[in-house]
Amino acid sequence: MSARPIRFVEPLRIADARNAHQRVRINRDLAVHKSDVDLGDDLANVVCCEDTATGVRTITQKGHINLVETLPEDIAAMCLKDRRGRSGRGRVETLDVMAGATSVGVEIERFSPRL
């Protein structure tokens, strides 16, 4: 089985360690097992981008996020809850915080134990 990459981008604002709101760009990538059956253009047969967007919003709305660097771990774990997932990647970039840089951030990738 080969994997299909799926990429979603979610612009949000989150509170940082100083409780100031920062603009962030959140990306979540999910490589999924290729299905051996016809997907039939049916949402029930694919990973739904709205479900993953809701998952990211749920994670970010749980309360104060002390370190933006830990947020990608939670995002990758959320991506891998879908049984079709082979790997999940979370990338969080803080925007407008460093002179001369569009963004600074961190990216992690985790793999499903179901491989």
JOJO-V418334 format. One record per residue. N is the residue number from 1. SS is DSSP state (hx for helix, st for strand, lp for the rest). PHI is phi as a letter, one per 30 degrees, with the letter a starting at -180 (999 if undefined). OMEGA is omega as a letter, one per 30 degrees, with the letter a starting at -180 (none if undefined). Layout:
BEGIN
n	ss	phi	omega
N	SS	PHI	OMEGA
N	SS	PHI	OMEGA
END
This chain:
BEGIN
n	ss	phi	omega
1	lp	999	l
2	lp	c	a
3	st	c	l
4	st	c	l
5	st	d	l
6	st	b	a
7	st	b	l
8	st	b	l
9	st	b	a
10	st	b	l
11	st	d	a
12	st	b	l
13	st	b	l
14	st	b	l
15	st	d	l
16	lp	c	a
17	lp	d	l
18	lp	c	a
19	lp	i	l
20	lp	c	l
21	st	d	l
22	st	b	l
23	st	d	l
24	st	b	l
25	st	c	a
26	st	c	l
27	st	c	l
28	st	b	l
29	st	c	l
30	st	b	l
31	st	c	a
32	st	c	l
33	st	d	l
34	lp	d	a
35	lp	d	l
36	lp	d	a
37	lp	c	l
38	lp	d	a
39	lp	d	l
40	lp	i	a
41	lp	h	a
42	lp	c	a
43	hx	e	l
44	hx	d	a
45	hx	c	a
46	lp	b	l
47	lp	d	a
48	lp	d	a
49	hx	d	l
50	hx	d	l
51	hx	d	l
52	hx	d	l
53	hx	d	l
54	hx	d	l
55	hx	d	l
56	hx	d	l
57	hx	d	l
58	hx	d	l
59	hx	d	a
60	hx	d	a
61	lp	c	a
62	lp	d	a
63	lp	k	a
64	lp	d	l
65	lp	c	a
66	lp	d	a
67	lp	b	l
68	hx	d	a
69	hx	d	l
70	hx	c	a
71	hx	d	l
72	hx	d	l
73	hx	d	a
74	hx	d	a
75	hx	d	l
76	hx	d	l
77	hx	d	l
78	hx	d	l
79	hx	e	a
80	lp	d	l
81	lp	d	l
82	lp	d	a
83	lp	d	l
84	lp	d	a
85	st	d	l
86	st	c	l
87	st	b	l
88	st	b	a
89	st	b	l
90	st	c	l
91	st	b	l
92	st	b	l
93	st	c	l
94	st	d	a
95	st	c	l
96	lp	i	a
97	lp	c	a
98	lp	b	l
99	lp	e	l
100	lp	i	l
101	lp	b	l
102	lp	d	a
103	st	a	l
104	st	b	a
105	st	a	a
106	st	b	l
107	st	b	l
108	st	b	l
109	st	b	l
110	st	b	a
111	st	c	a
112	lp	d	l
113	lp	d	a
114	lp	d	a
115	lp	d	none
END
